[in-house]
Amino acid sequence: MTNQSLPKLRDLPVHDRLDLLAKLANLGETDVAALRHGLSLEQADHMIENVVTTYALPMGIVTNLVVNGREVLVPMVVEEPSIVAGCSFAAKLARAGGGFTAAADEPIMIGQIQVLDVPDMEAAQRAIAAAVPELIEWLNVLNPPTRDPYTRSVGIETRIVGGEFDLRPWSFSSADSELLHSPALTSDSKSEIEMLVVHVLYHAGDAMGANMVNTACESLAPKIEALTGGRVNLRILSNLADRRLAHARCVIPAAELEDERQSATSSQAGLGKQAGLPQRIQEASLFAELDPYRAATHNKGIMNGIDAVALATGNDWRAIEAGAHAYAARNGRYASLTRWRVNQRGDLTGEIELPLAVGMVGGATRVHPAARAALKIMGVQTARELAEVMACVGLAQNFAAVRALANEGIQRGHMTLHARQVAMAAGATGEDIARVAQQLVAERNFKVDRAKELLAGKQ
């Protein structure tokens, strides 16, 4: 059974959904128990400080996704109603064009060592360059804390960064402003600063790699000081993992794109003459590529999907977000992470590229039983394969949002799903949730006060 031929999961009772998923993903009793009950309080107490309880979010399953010819079921942990549905719908349209193709770079992470007060920058760079083979051997073979069969240093590079800075603190009140702009402070408020930055490149294997990279940077610091004559300050990885990119693309046949604007009359739609839906999606993509205000919301839609998979699999979604947004601004202007174009046949082609530093070992992935079960559901074997699936999810999620914006508008589908949450917020339970939500949709009124009236039997 392919996931396209699955019965609609939403039409099954919730326990039956998990039973079906367990059969499809070959989950054992331990996996099913982890998904049913989540993280125990005892397990949580060993993960962070001052634990008082655990906090649950829904886990849903994206269906219809085909990645590099393989059927993939993707767990998502997210609270927004339209995300799982939108991603599944986009995956269904994309599979008509052959599904998604994806690739991921080798898992190379970057650690940074900040060196200040360097007497001769060029001499320091030459000294480090000459010592690279020795330093790499020391990290990989001779130094026990960084000697590891699964990760290894693969390079060391240097950069010089600097510029003129205003060293006054930011002002947040008129009193601060008067003090900070007084003549006594203005004359010495600007300063030139120059620093040498050493990049330690690490192959992270199937780990995200943060712990090993940080250990390597701290271990190397005395050697870097000796080579440069400078003073080391920060020693930490960079979340701009631009040596660890994931790429995905898809083709959505024009025949799969129902154009609701074209099917409506101008008076019904409230719009004049319209271009076709593929062209409007391309125009929406160009908007995000050109304008940072639009790009911020456009990329947020991408991360709706990627973050949800990161949460489900125990990965660091905050690091992924930081890297993605930094990469979006790599050319000096914040822009879209995806691109949609209409090809010569009139079909829609989509592409995505972003850093995805994810792991399948270590961290929460290792200790959270539901995260381990989520990886088993996906059927991924390596961190690179996980990154490929996540890139496809990001592209699908982006298409779902842009299609809605360019077609019927974002609110119709989103608010229809949101109506159930409004009904629950008003106090509805059981069958009343569907009844109240249905009436809210019919009225196009999604206020909690109206839901309370419907719950009380007021028409």
QUIVEN-V146734 format. One record per residue. RES is the residue in three letters. SS is DSSP state (@ for helix, = for strand, . for the rest). PHI is phi in radians with two decimals (NA if undefined). Layout:
# QUIVEN-V146734
RES | SS | PHI
RES | SS | PHI
This chain:
# QUIVEN-V146734
MET | . | NA
THR | . | -1.44
ASN | @ | -1.24
GLN | @ | -1.21
SER | @ | -1.61
LEU | . | -1.09
PRO | . | -1.13
LYS | . | -1.05
LEU | @ | -1.03
ARG | @ | -1.14
ASP | @ | -1.49
LEU | . | -1.67
PRO | . | -1.03
VAL | @ | -1.02
HIS | @ | -1.20
ASP | @ | -1.20
ARG | @ | -1.07
LEU | @ | -1.19
ASP | @ | -1.09
LEU | @ | -1.13
LEU | @ | -1.07
ALA | @ | -1.06
LYS | @ | -1.20
LEU | @ | -1.16
ALA | @ | -1.69
ASN | . | 0.99
LEU | . | -1.42
GLY | . | -1.51
GLU | @ | -1.06
THR | @ | -1.13
ASP | @ | -1.12
VAL | @ | -1.10
ALA | @ | -1.09
ALA | @ | -1.12
LEU | @ | -1.27
ARG | @ | -1.29
HIS | @ | -1.99
GLY | . | 1.24
LEU | . | -1.50
SER | . | -1.32
LEU | @ | -1.12
GLU | @ | -1.13
GLN | @ | -1.13
ALA | @ | -1.08
ASP | @ | -1.12
HIS | . | -1.62
MET | . | -1.65
ILE | . | -2.39
GLU | . | -1.46
ASN | . | 0.98
VAL | . | -1.15
VAL | . | -2.08
THR | . | -2.92
THR | . | -1.95
TYR | . | -2.19
ALA | . | -1.74
LEU | . | -2.24
PRO | . | -1.17
MET | = | -1.96
GLY | = | -2.03
ILE | = | -2.08
VAL | = | -1.38
THR | = | -1.91
ASN | = | 1.35
LEU | = | -1.38
VAL | = | -2.10
VAL | = | -2.15
ASN | . | 0.90
GLY | . | 1.45
ARG | = | -1.94
GLU | = | -1.22
VAL | = | -2.30
LEU | = | -1.72
VAL | = | -2.12
PRO | = | -1.30
MET | = | -2.27
VAL | = | -1.93
VAL | . | -2.86
GLU | . | -1.82
GLU | . | -1.34
PRO | . | -1.11
SER | @ | -1.54
ILE | @ | -1.23
VAL | @ | -1.11
ALA | @ | -1.12
GLY | @ | -1.12
CYS | @ | -1.16
SER | @ | -1.11
PHE | @ | -1.14
ALA | @ | -1.09
ALA | @ | -1.10
LYS | @ | -1.13
LEU | @ | -1.19
ALA | @ | -1.19
ARG | @ | -1.16
ALA | . | -1.18
GLY | . | -1.77
GLY | . | 1.80
GLY | . | 1.42
PHE | = | -1.77
THR | = | -1.94
ALA | = | -2.58
ALA | = | -2.64
ALA | = | -2.38
ASP | . | -1.19
GLU | . | -0.97
PRO | . | -1.36
ILE | = | -1.64
MET | = | -1.84
ILE | = | -2.02
GLY | = | -1.83
GLN | = | -2.07
ILE | = | -2.08
GLN | = | -1.58
VAL | = | -2.11
LEU | = | -2.04
ASP | . | 0.98
VAL | . | -1.41
PRO | . | -1.20
ASP | . | -2.52
MET | @ | -1.08
GLU | @ | -1.13
ALA | @ | -1.13
ALA | @ | -1.13
GLN | @ | -1.11
ARG | @ | -1.13
ALA | @ | -1.12
ILE | @ | -1.18
ALA | @ | -1.02
ALA | @ | -1.20
ALA | @ | -1.62
VAL | @ | -0.96
PRO | @ | -1.02
GLU | @ | -1.15
LEU | @ | -1.15
ILE | @ | -1.14
GLU | @ | -1.09
TRP | @ | -1.08
LEU | @ | -1.14
ASN | @ | -1.50
VAL | @ | -2.17
LEU | @ | -1.66
ASN | . | -1.80
PRO | @ | -0.94
PRO | @ | -1.10
THR | @ | -1.95
ARG | . | -1.47
ASP | . | -2.60
PRO | . | -1.29
TYR | . | -1.87
THR | . | -2.22
ARG | = | -2.80
SER | = | -1.31
VAL | = | -2.18
GLY | = | 3.09
ILE | = | -2.41
GLU | = | -2.28
THR | = | -2.27
ARG | = | -2.42
ILE | = | -1.94
VAL | = | -2.20
GLY | = | 3.01
GLY | = | 2.79
GLU | = | -1.67
PHE | = | -2.24
ASP | = | -1.52
LEU | . | -1.55
ARG | . | -1.29
PRO | . | -1.18
TRP | . | -1.11
SER | . | -1.82
PHE | . | -2.16
SER | . | -2.61
SER | @ | -1.11
ALA | @ | -1.15
ASP | @ | -1.06
SER | @ | -1.09
GLU | @ | -1.08
LEU | @ | -1.15
LEU | @ | -1.26
HIS | . | -1.83
SER | . | -1.21
PRO | @ | -0.98
ALA | @ | -1.14
LEU | @ | -1.74
THR | @ | -1.14
SER | . | -1.11
ASP | . | -1.92
SER | . | -1.42
LYS | = | -1.93
SER | = | -2.61
GLU | = | -1.51
ILE | = | -2.36
GLU | = | -2.37
MET | = | -2.49
LEU | = | -1.67
VAL | = | -2.02
VAL | = | -1.73
HIS | = | -1.76
VAL | = | -1.77
LEU | = | -1.62
TYR | = | -2.24
HIS | = | -1.47
ALA | . | -1.59
GLY | . | 1.08
ASP | . | -1.71
ALA | = | -1.74
MET | . | -1.16
GLY | . | 1.79
ALA | @ | -1.06
ASN | @ | -1.11
MET | @ | -1.18
VAL | @ | -1.10
ASN | @ | -1.10
THR | @ | -1.09
ALA | @ | -1.11
CYS | @ | -1.11
GLU | @ | -1.17
SER | @ | -1.18
LEU | @ | -1.35
ALA | @ | -0.89
PRO | @ | -1.06
LYS | @ | -1.17
ILE | @ | -1.17
GLU | @ | -1.06
ALA | @ | -1.14
LEU | @ | -1.28
THR | @ | -1.79
GLY | . | 1.29
GLY | . | -1.76
ARG | = | -2.11
VAL | = | -1.44
ASN | = | -1.97
LEU | = | -1.37
ARG | = | -2.50
ILE | = | -2.82
LEU | = | -1.19
SER | . | -1.81
ASN | . | -1.46
LEU | . | -1.50
ALA | . | -1.50
ASP | . | -1.40
ARG | . | -1.64
ARG | . | -2.27
LEU | = | -1.51
ALA | = | -2.06
HIS | = | -2.29
ALA | = | -2.61
ARG | = | -2.57
CYS | = | -2.69
VAL | = | -2.16
ILE | = | -1.95
PRO | . | -1.02
ALA | @ | -1.00
ALA | @ | -1.11
GLU | @ | -1.49
LEU | . | -1.71
GLU | . | -1.21
ASP | . | -1.79
GLU | @ | -1.30
ARG | @ | -1.18
GLN | @ | -1.21
SER | @ | -1.35
ALA | . | -1.57
THR | . | -1.31
SER | @ | -1.05
SER | @ | -1.21
GLN | @ | -1.19
ALA | @ | -1.39
GLY | . | 1.29
LEU | . | -2.31
GLY | . | -1.41
LYS | . | -1.01
GLN | . | -2.07
ALA | . | -1.26
GLY | . | -1.19
LEU | @ | -1.07
PRO | @ | -0.98
GLN | @ | -1.17
ARG | @ | -1.15
ILE | @ | -1.17
GLN | @ | -1.07
GLU | @ | -1.13
ALA | @ | -1.13
SER | @ | -1.11
LEU | @ | -1.07
PHE | @ | -0.99
ALA | @ | -1.23
GLU | @ | -1.25
LEU | @ | -1.76
ASP | . | -2.14
PRO | @ | -1.15
TYR | @ | -1.14
ARG | @ | -1.25
ALA | @ | -1.05
ALA | @ | -1.06
THR | @ | -1.30
HIS | @ | -1.01
ASN | @ | -1.25
LYS | @ | -1.05
GLY | @ | -1.12
ILE | @ | -1.08
MET | @ | -1.26
ASN | @ | -0.91
GLY | @ | -1.40
ILE | @ | -1.12
ASP | @ | -1.07
ALA | @ | -1.14
VAL | @ | -1.26
ALA | @ | -1.05
LEU | @ | -1.10
ALA | @ | -1.11
THR | . | -1.76
GLY | . | 1.32
ASN | . | -1.61
ASP | . | -1.42
TRP | @ | -1.18
ARG | @ | -1.20
ALA | @ | -1.15
ILE | @ | -1.10
GLU | @ | -1.03
ALA | @ | -1.04
GLY | @ | -1.12
ALA | @ | -1.11
HIS | @ | -1.24
ALA | @ | -1.11
TYR | @ | -1.15
ALA | @ | -1.13
ALA | . | -1.87
ARG | . | -1.13
ASN | . | -1.68
GLY | . | 1.61
ARG | . | -2.54
TYR | . | -1.19
ALA | . | -2.53
SER | . | -1.21
LEU | . | -1.58
THR | = | -2.14
ARG | = | -2.53
TRP | = | -2.09
ARG | = | -2.40
VAL | = | -1.63
ASN | . | -1.50
GLN | . | -1.12
ARG | . | -1.48
GLY | . | 1.55
ASP | . | -1.39
LEU | = | -1.76
THR | = | -1.97
GLY | = | -2.22
GLU | = | -2.44
ILE | = | -2.44
GLU | = | -2.55
LEU | = | -2.85
PRO | = | -1.23
LEU | . | -2.42
ALA | . | -1.56
VAL | . | -2.17
GLY | . | -2.38
MET | . | -2.08
VAL | = | -2.32
GLY | . | 1.45
GLY | @ | 1.06
ALA | @ | -1.14
THR | @ | -1.02
ARG | @ | -1.39
VAL | @ | -1.78
HIS | . | -1.61
PRO | @ | -1.11
ALA | @ | -1.23
ALA | @ | -1.15
ARG | @ | -1.13
ALA | @ | -1.14
ALA | @ | -1.10
LEU | @ | -1.11
LYS | @ | -1.16
ILE | @ | -1.05
MET | @ | -1.24
GLY | . | 1.27
VAL | . | -1.47
GLN | . | -1.92
THR | . | -2.38
ALA | @ | -1.14
ARG | @ | -1.13
GLU | @ | -1.17
LEU | @ | -1.08
ALA | @ | -1.08
GLU | @ | -1.09
VAL | @ | -1.11
MET | @ | -1.15
ALA | @ | -1.10
CYS | @ | -1.10
VAL | @ | -1.07
GLY | @ | -1.07
LEU | @ | -1.17
ALA | @ | -1.11
GLN | @ | -1.10
ASN | @ | -1.12
PHE | @ | -1.05
ALA | @ | -1.01
ALA | @ | -1.23
VAL | @ | -1.18
ARG | @ | -1.04
ALA | @ | -1.09
LEU | @ | -1.10
ALA | @ | -1.47
ASN | . | -1.95
GLU | . | -1.57
GLY | . | 1.69
ILE | @ | -1.24
GLN | @ | -1.34
ARG | @ | -1.07
GLY | @ | -1.22
HIS | @ | -1.10
MET | @ | -1.27
THR | @ | -1.08
LEU | @ | -1.27
HIS | @ | -1.20
ALA | @ | -1.00
ARG | @ | -1.11
GLN | @ | -1.17
VAL | @ | -1.09
ALA | @ | -1.08
MET | @ | -1.15
ALA | @ | -1.10
ALA | . | -1.42
GLY | . | 1.86
ALA | . | -1.23
THR | . | -2.39
GLY | . | 0.96
GLU | @ | -1.19
ASP | @ | -1.14
ILE | @ | -1.05
ALA | @ | -1.14
ARG | @ | -1.10
VAL | @ | -1.17
ALA | @ | -1.07
GLN | @ | -1.07
GLN | @ | -1.22
LEU | @ | -1.06
VAL | @ | -1.14
ALA | @ | -1.07
GLU | @ | -1.50
ARG | . | 0.96
ASN | . | -2.19
PHE | . | -1.97
LYS | . | -1.56
VAL | @ | -1.09
ASP | @ | -1.05
ARG | @ | -1.19
ALA | @ | -1.08
LYS | @ | -1.14
GLU | @ | -1.12
LEU | @ | -1.11
LEU | @ | -1.14
ALA | . | -1.46
GLY | . | 1.57
LYS | . | -1.53
GLN | . | -1.74
